[in-house]
Amino acid sequence: MDLALKDRTVFITGASGGIGRALVIAFAQEGASVAAHAYRGGAKLRAWLAEQPFQDRVLAVEADIRVPVTLREAFAEAAQRFDRVEICVANAGSRPEEAAGLRSAGVDRIRTTIEANLLGAIWTAKAFLEQIDGSEEGAALLFIGSTAASFGEQGFADYAAAKSGLTGLVRTLKNEIVRVDPKGRVNLLEPGWTRTHVPRPALQDLEAIRRVVRTMPLRQLARAEDVARTALWLCSPVAGRHITGQTITVAGGMEGRLLWEPDEIDPAAIRRAAGLQ
């Protein structure tokens, strides 16, 4: 199926991370031009992009998503290079490394998490909407959230709260984007546990994998490519033309209850299937 993404331009935040890198590859392989954003990993991102077969259709941009003016400058740079930006994937964000109950979590940690995962998404959306003013191209805005928003995550209340905020943002912006682009759409994609090229300590813990996949009918971890392919579908002006204000979960059917007994889970096999060994 032709997703009609060829010659369109997509702005992807957090492009130096695991899911971000998969998003860049997926959109570029569909023929789109890509403005790939990074914050601290700009040099690393540029080096990686220079090795790709689609390097002539990508542009590395840098911005601190917590600072609106830097995002506006990055969007302007992308528009200058590619003429316009029709698609934005607000993927950037960060989960605290250590678990901490809300009683013990520091104020600075909480503020940092909210700024990186909710305010950063808001500033990204604002910069994107400002530059599509008057467009009728069928703009698409996609937020990358987390299943922590749907199920919560003990020790990460700040992260779960920030990702939950994206739901209200999407349901509001779906009504606002059509004021500037009658065909514009806004959606939310929530990945669960996902294997990326960036090592995650938790994915090396066989018991942690067992606990997680016991809540999944499919008994497997997602790969970054699974998330990226779903993003293509949602952002496509053909496949996703009538989908807006929706939350799509990519988490193997995860539920808030146990579906499998411990002896029905082989975490070593799951790690192999995810390409982790």
N, C-alpha and C positions, 0 to 999 in steps of 0.2 A: 504494500500500500504506500502510495506517495503521500507523505505527511505535509507536503507543501511548505517545507521549511527552507528549501534552497533559496539562497540570496536574501534571506531574512537575517536580521542582526539580533543576537541575544546578549544580554549583559548578565553575567553570572558572578555573584559575590561568593567569596570563600573558595575560589577556584583552585587554590593550592592544596586544599584538603582532600580527603579520600573521596567523598561523594562529589565534591566540586570538580575534581579531575575527571571523574567518570562523566559528569554532565558536559564538560568541555568536549570530550571525545565524541559523545553521542550526538550532540548538536552539530559539530564540525563534520562528522561522517554523513549527516543528512544534507550537507551543503550550505549550512548557515555560516555566517560570519560571527565571530565570538569576541566580545570584550571580556577578558578573564581578569577578575579582580583579586587582589591580594592585599594584605596589610603589612605584616612583617616579613612575609615570604616572597617578596617581589622578585628578588634576584633568582631565587630557586625556581619560581614559576616561569620566568623568562627563559631560563636555561632549558627547562623541560619543553616549553612550547617550541623552542628553536630546533628541537629534535623531531618534531611531529611532521607528518606528510602534509598537514593542512596549515603549516606555519604562515603561509601568505594570507590566510583569512582570519588570523587571530591577532589580538592586541592585548598586551598586558597593561593593566592600569592599577594604580595604588591609591588607597583611601582608607581612612579610619571610619568605619561605619557609625561610630559614636559621634562623629563630627559632621553635621550635615553639609557644610561648605565643601569638604573634601569629596563627598559623594557627588555633589553637583558638578564639580570640576571633572571628576572621572567620567560622568555621563556626557559632559560636553566634549571631552577628548574622544570618546567612542563615536559620538555623532559626527564629529569633524572627520574622523577616519572613514566611517562607513555610511555617512549621510544621515542616518536615522537609527533609532533603536526601537524595535517593535515588541521585543520580548524581554522580560526581566525575571530571573530566578534568584530570589533572595535566600541564598543558601548559607551565608556566613553565620557563625554562632559558635559558642563553646560551652561545653559541660564541665563543671568543676571536676578536678581530678580526684579529690577526696570526698567521701560521704561525710555529711555533717547535719545532724538534726537541727531544726530551726532554733531550738533553745540555745544551741552552742555555736551556730553559724555566725561569723563576724559580719558586722554591718557593711564593711568594704566588700566582702565577698558577695553579699546579696546584691549590692548596687552594681557591681561589675557584671554579674550574671544577667541581671535585668537589662542593663545597657547593651550588652553584647547580643542578647537573644531576642529582646522585644523592641527596645528603642532603636537598635540598629536596623531591624526589619522595617520599622516605621519610617526612619529616615531614608532608607533605600526606596521604599514605595513612594514616598513624597518626591524624591528626586526623579524617579521614573515618570510619575504622573505629570510633573511639571513640564517635562520635555516632550510629552506626546500631545500637548494641548493643540486641539484643532485637527488631530489625526482621525482618519477613518480606515485605518489599516487592519483593524482587528487585533489590537494590542493584547498581550497576555502577560499577566503578572502571577507568578507562582511562588509561594512561600514553602520552604522546607522546614517542617516542624519536627515533632517527635512523639512517639507513643507515650512518653512520660506525661503528655498533656491529657491523654485519655484514661490512663491507668494510675497516674501518680508514680513516684519513685522515691522510696524511703531513703532519706539522707540527702535528697536533692530537691527539696521543696521550692527553692528559688528557681531552679531550672524548669521544673514542671509548671510553675506559675507563669514564667516567661513564655514558654511554648503554648500554654493554654490561652494566653492573650492573643495569639495569632488567629484563633477562631473568630473572636469578635471583630478583629480587624478585617478578615476576609469577608464576613457577612455584611460589613458596612461598605467596604470598598467596591464590592460587586455592583452596588447601586450608584457609587460615585464615578467609577471609570466610564460608564456609558454616557455620562454628561459631556465627556470630551472625546470619546470614541464610541459610537453607537454599537460597535461589534466587540468592544473590549470585554475581557473576562479576567476574573481573579479566583484562584483556587489555592488549596493547601494540601501538601503531600506530607504524610507522617510516616517515616521509616521506623521500624523497630531495630532490633540488634542487627547490625550490618557489618559485613566484612569488607574492609577497604585495604588499600596498599599501605595505610598507616597502621602500624601494630597497636593493638589495644590490649593492655595487660589482662583485662577480664576475659578476653577471648583465648587466652592461654590456660585458663582455669577450667578444667574439665567439669568440675562440679558446678561452676557458675553456668556453663553452657547447658548442663543437664537441667538445672533449675529453670532456666529461661524457656527452653524448648518444650518443657512439660506443659506449657500453656498454649502451645501451637499445634493445630491439627497436622500441619505439614512437617513438623519436627526437623526444621532446617533453618539456618541463618540466611538472611538476605545477602546478596552481593551488591556492591555499589552500582553495578550495571543494571540490576533490577530496578533500583530507584531512578536511574537516569532514563531508562526506557519508558517508565511511567510518566516521567516529566515530559518527554517528547510528545507523548499522546495528549497530555493535558494542554500543552502549549501549541499544538498543531491547530492551524485555522481550519483544518479539514476534520481530523479525528475528534478534536475537542470543541468544535464550533458552538455546541449547544450546552456546554458544561461550564457553570460558573457558580461561585459561592459554595463549592463542595470541598469536603475533606476526604481524601483518598489515603487509605492506610496500606503500607507495604510491609507486612509483618507476619506473613505465614498464617494468617487467621488468628493471631494472638487474642486470648481472652483473659479476663481477670479471674480465672479459676484453673485448677490443675486438670489436665485431660489424660495424662499418662502416668503410669507407675514408674518409679526410678529404674526398674529393671527392663523397661520398655524403651529406654533411651540409651543410645550408644554415642556418647559425646566425642569419642575419637573418630568415629565414622562421620559425624557431623562436621568436625574440623577439616577432615579430608575433603568432603564434598564442597566445603566453602573455599577450598584452596589454601587452607592455613597450614598445611604440611604436605 
